[in-house]
Amino acid sequence: MFQRIRDDIASVFQRDPAARTTWEVLTCYPGLHAVWAHRLSHWLWHRGLRWLARWHAGIWRWLTGIEIHPGARIGRRLFIDHGMGVVIGETADVGDDVTLYHGVTLGGVSWNNGKRHPTLGNGVVIGAGAKVLGPIEIGVGARIGSNSVVVKPVPAGATVVGIPARIVQEAQPPSEAHTALAQSLGFDAYGLSRDMPDPVALTLSKMLTHIQQQDAQLHRICEALRAHDVGIREADLETLELPAFCRDATAADRD
């Protein structure tokens, strides 16, 4: 038991940079309190003391703002960050090293008895406000974007966003040349979230990639022409004038 408590505390330090001391984690993290309270409720539930288990869970729901049904099965090192509004249903199965943010619901879509709630694999991360509904399986290491509504199984390692949630392809890290060009224009390519893709940012990113590829192609053409003693007049290109907000952003980055 004490080893599990130590693991829970260590998981907070690993996943929350705001955690400073063990005393702070022990006294100020309702997600941790809710998980520990659930273990007692779950123990009571499986020994036939179901009213007492529900009553105990209700007290801790009032204290923490997190509702975990005593019947839910919770793995090791579950981290509930902030936690207010988190709901975990009776037949939910949560694997090890799962991270849930506030407002997450692991709910059901049926009034029938039996399995009604999701199963989360190890290492799943679910963003704030997301709803995972029904007896579906979320694969190991999957990521669910904030405010998504998931009603279908998610493969291991996939990232899903939207209503209803869909799998998105993670963007490849930009090249060094792409990054340098983006910074010169006051556009941060790394500001584009992989979980919640911004169509405007994606368009700008593709335009920058295209410009970079065109410049590289023109450079190769010019080098080939010079190698054959073909005279090429140097183009008198105009200086790219950045808008004021881009200049401000670039100056701030330099500072």
C-alpha positions, -999 to 999 in steps of 0.1 A, spaced: 0 0 0 27 24 10 46 17 -23 15 26 -43 12 59 -23 48 67 -31 42 59 -68 12 82 -68 32 111 -53 60 105 -77 36 105 -107 24 140 -97 60 154 -97 66 137 -131 35 152 -148 29 185 -130 57 211 -130 37 232 -105 43 205 -78 70 218 -54 70 197 -22 57 164 -11 37 182 16 20 203 -10 11 173 -31 -3 154 0 -25 183 11 -34 203 -20 -41 178 -48 -78 168 -49 -71 143 -78 -47 124 -56 -72 125 -27 -100 112 -50 -79 83 -62 -70 73 -26 -106 76 -15 -117 54 -44 -94 26 -34 -113 23 -1 -147 27 -18 -137 0 -43 -127 -23 -15 -160 -18 2 -179 -23 -30 -164 -57 -37 -171 -69 -2 -208 -64 -5 -209 -31 14 -223 -12 -16 -244 14 2 -214 23 24 -192 24 -7 -215 48 -25 -219 70 6 -181 71 11 -176 80 -26 -203 107 -24 -185 123 5 -153 125 -14 -171 137 -45 -184 167 -24 -149 173 -11 -129 170 -43 -154 177 -72 -144 143 -87 -169 115 -90 -155 80 -93 -180 52 -90 -169 25 -65 -172 -2 -91 -147 14 -115 -114 -3 -118 -84 21 -116 -48 12 -124 -16 24 -108 -4 60 -109 -36 76 -123 -31 114 -123 -62 136 -123 -49 172 -129 -71 199 -113 -100 174 -114 -131 194 -110 -160 178 -129 -143 145 -137 -167 116 -138 -157 79 -141 -186 54 -145 -192 21 -128 -179 -2 -154 -149 19 -165 -115 3 -166 -85 27 -164 -50 14 -170 -17 24 -155 -1 58 -159 -33 74 -173 -37 112 -171 -71 129 -170 -77 167 -170 -106 185 -155 -141 180 -169 -133 146 -184 -162 121 -185 -159 83 -189 -196 77 -194 -221 53 -208 -246 55 -236 -269 27 -225 -291 19 -195 -285 -19 -199 -267 -39 -173 -232 -50 -181 -202 -32 -196 -213 4 -204 -182 25 -199 -148 29 -216 -116 9 -212 -84 30 -212 -51 14 -219 -18 23 -202 -5 58 -207 -36 73 -222 -39 111 -219 -74 128 -221 -76 166 -224 -99 189 -204 -136 186 -211 -133 155 -233 -161 129 -232 -154 92 -238 -187 74 -240 -197 37 -243 -180 4 -239 -152 13 -262 -114 7 -259 -89 34 -260 -55 19 -270 -22 22 -251 -6 56 -254 -36 72 -272 -42 110 -268 -76 126 -268 -78 163 -274 -97 188 -252 -135 189 -256 -135 159 -279 -164 135 -279 -152 99 -284 -178 72 -293 -156 48 -313 -125 28 -303 -92 46 -306 -61 26 -318 -29 25 -297 -8 56 -301 -34 76 -320 -44 112 -314 -81 121 -318 -99 154 -318 -132 169 -326 -170 162 -323 -173 133 -330 -136 126 -325 -115 116 -355 -79 105 -358 -55 132 -369 -21 128 -384 6 143 -363 27 169 -382 63 161 -388 88 184 -370 98 212 -394 133 213 -408 159 238 -396 155 259 -427 117 259 -423 120 269 -387 145 297 -395 122 311 -423 92 309 -400 110 328 -373 121 355 -397 84 360 -406 73 361 -370 55 328 -373 63 300 -348 59 267 -364 61 249 -330 32 269 -317 10 246 -338 -6 220 -315 -6 184 -326 -37 177 -307 -58 206 -319 -47 216 -354 -54 252 -364 -63 253 -402 -48 288 -405 -16 278 -389 -15 246 -410 -19 267 -442 9 290 -432 31 261 -424 25 245 -458 31 278 -475 64 282 -457 74 247 -467 65 254 -503 86 286 -503 115 268 -488 113 240 -515 110 266 -543 141 285 -530 161 253 -528 150 242 -564 160 277 -578 193 275 -561 201 241 -577 190 254 -611 213 285 -608 242 264 -597 237 240 -627 235 270 -652 267 285 -637 285 252 -641 278 254 -679 290 290 -681 255 303 -686 254 339 -676 227 347 -651 219 382 -641 215 385 -604 178 394 -596 173 426 -577 148 413 -552 128 437 -530 134 435 -493 106 417 -475 89 442 -452 74 425 -422 41 439 -407 44 457 -374 31 428 -353 57 405 -369 85 429 -362 73 433 -326 72 395 -322 106 390 -337 121 417 -315 105 401 -284 120 367 -294 154 382 -297 151 399 -263 
